[in-house]
Amino acid sequence: MPERQYRNEKEEKQEKEEKSQDEKDEKSQDEKWQRDPLGRVIFGLIVIAVGVIFLLATQDIISWMDWWAYFLLALGGIFIFEVLVRSVMPAHRRPVFGKLIAGLVLVAIGASNIYGPVSWWPLIIIAVGVFILFSGLFRVRK
């Protein structure tokens, strides 16, 4: 009987140690993401993009009617930039597939409203080529 009780205590102790280790891992992951400087960089880039777009609109370089299309184009580009940086820097790696899709969709919407679908469709071919290039480079690195 005492041997069975000893085993149960030992198993309970192991379970507690595993739980505490899992909690420590979760905390360190949360702290890592909270200390992520790339989030601030991306937010800063978004604010700069808005400022540049409004500056160009006040200088009559772009139309006030189209400022939002330029904003979507810039925001999509910033999202794609973040995906590339996070893919290259292991210290700041996070799941980024959703942000990549959002960036591509925003770039497509912005470009189609700025240039019209007839003149910007070659950009799709270029984007596919860039995707193939980067996927080939990252596959070799792994």
N, C-alpha and C positions, 0 to 999 in steps of 0.2 A: 504494500500500500504506500509506504513512504517513497518508494522509487517512482511510482506513477505520479504522485504529487510533485516530486522533483522535476519530472519531465514536463508537466503542465506549467510549472513556474518558469522553466527554461524556455518553453515555447512562447509564453506570454512576454517574457523579457525580449526575445528575438522580435516579436511582432511590434513591441513598443519601439525598439531601436530602428526597425524598418520604417515605421510611421514617422519617427522624428527625423530620420534621414530624408524621407520624401518631403516633409514640411520644410526642411532646410534647403533642399533643392528648389522647391517652389519659390521660397523667399528670395534666394539668390537670383533666380531667373527674373522675378518681378523687379528686384532692385536693379538688375542689369538693364532691363527695359526702361525703368524710370530714369536711369542715368544716361540713357542713349542721347548723345549730342546731335545725332543725325535728325531727330524729330524737330529740334529747334532750327537746324539749318534749312530743312524743307519748309517750315513755316515762314522763315525769313525770306526764302526764295519766292514763296507765294505772295508775300506782302510787296516785295520788290517788283514782281511781275504786274501786280495791280497798279502800282505807282507808275511804272513805265507805260502801261497801256493807257492810263488816264493822261499822262504827259503827252503821248503821241496823239491822243484824241483832242487835247486842248490846242495842240500845234497844227491841227487839221491834216496830220499825216495819215491817220485812219479816221474813218467815219464814226460818229457817236452811235450810229445805228448798229454798227458791227463790233463794238467794244467787247461784247460778251462772247463772240466767236473767237476773238483773239485771246480772251481770258481762258476759255475752254482749251484752246490749243496750247497755251502756256502751261496750264494746270496738268494736262495730259503729258506734256514733255517733262515736267517736274516729277510726276509720278514714275515715268519711265527711267528718269535719271536716278531716282531713289532705288528702284529695283536693281539697276546696274551697280550702284555703289554697294548696296547690301549684298549682292551676289559676289562681289570682289573682296569685301572686307569681312573676314570671318568673325571678328569681334562684334559686329553689328548685324549679324545674320538673323533674319526673321522670316516667317512665311510671307511671300510677296506675290504669289500668283494672282490673287485678287486685285492687287494694286496694279499689276502689269496689264491685266484685262481692262481695268478702269482707265488706265492711261491711254491705252490704244483706242478705246471707244471715245474718250474725250478728244483725242487728237483727230480722229476721223470726223467727229461731229463739227469741231471747230474748223478744220480744213475744208469740209464740204460747204460750210456756210460762207467762208471767205473766198474760196476759189471757184466754187461750183463743182459738181461731180465730174464734168467733162474734162476739166484741166488738172484735177488732182489725182486721178486714178493711177497714174504712174507711181505716186507715193506709196500705194499699197504694194506694188512690186518691190520697191526699194525696202519697205518695212519687212517684207517677207525675207528678202535677201539678208538684211541685217540680223533678223531673228535666226536664220540658218547659220550665219557667221558666228554669232555669239553662242548658239547651242553647240556648234562644233568646237569652239574654243573651250567652253566649260566642260564638255564631255572629255576632252583630252586631259584637262587638268585633274579630273577626278580619278 
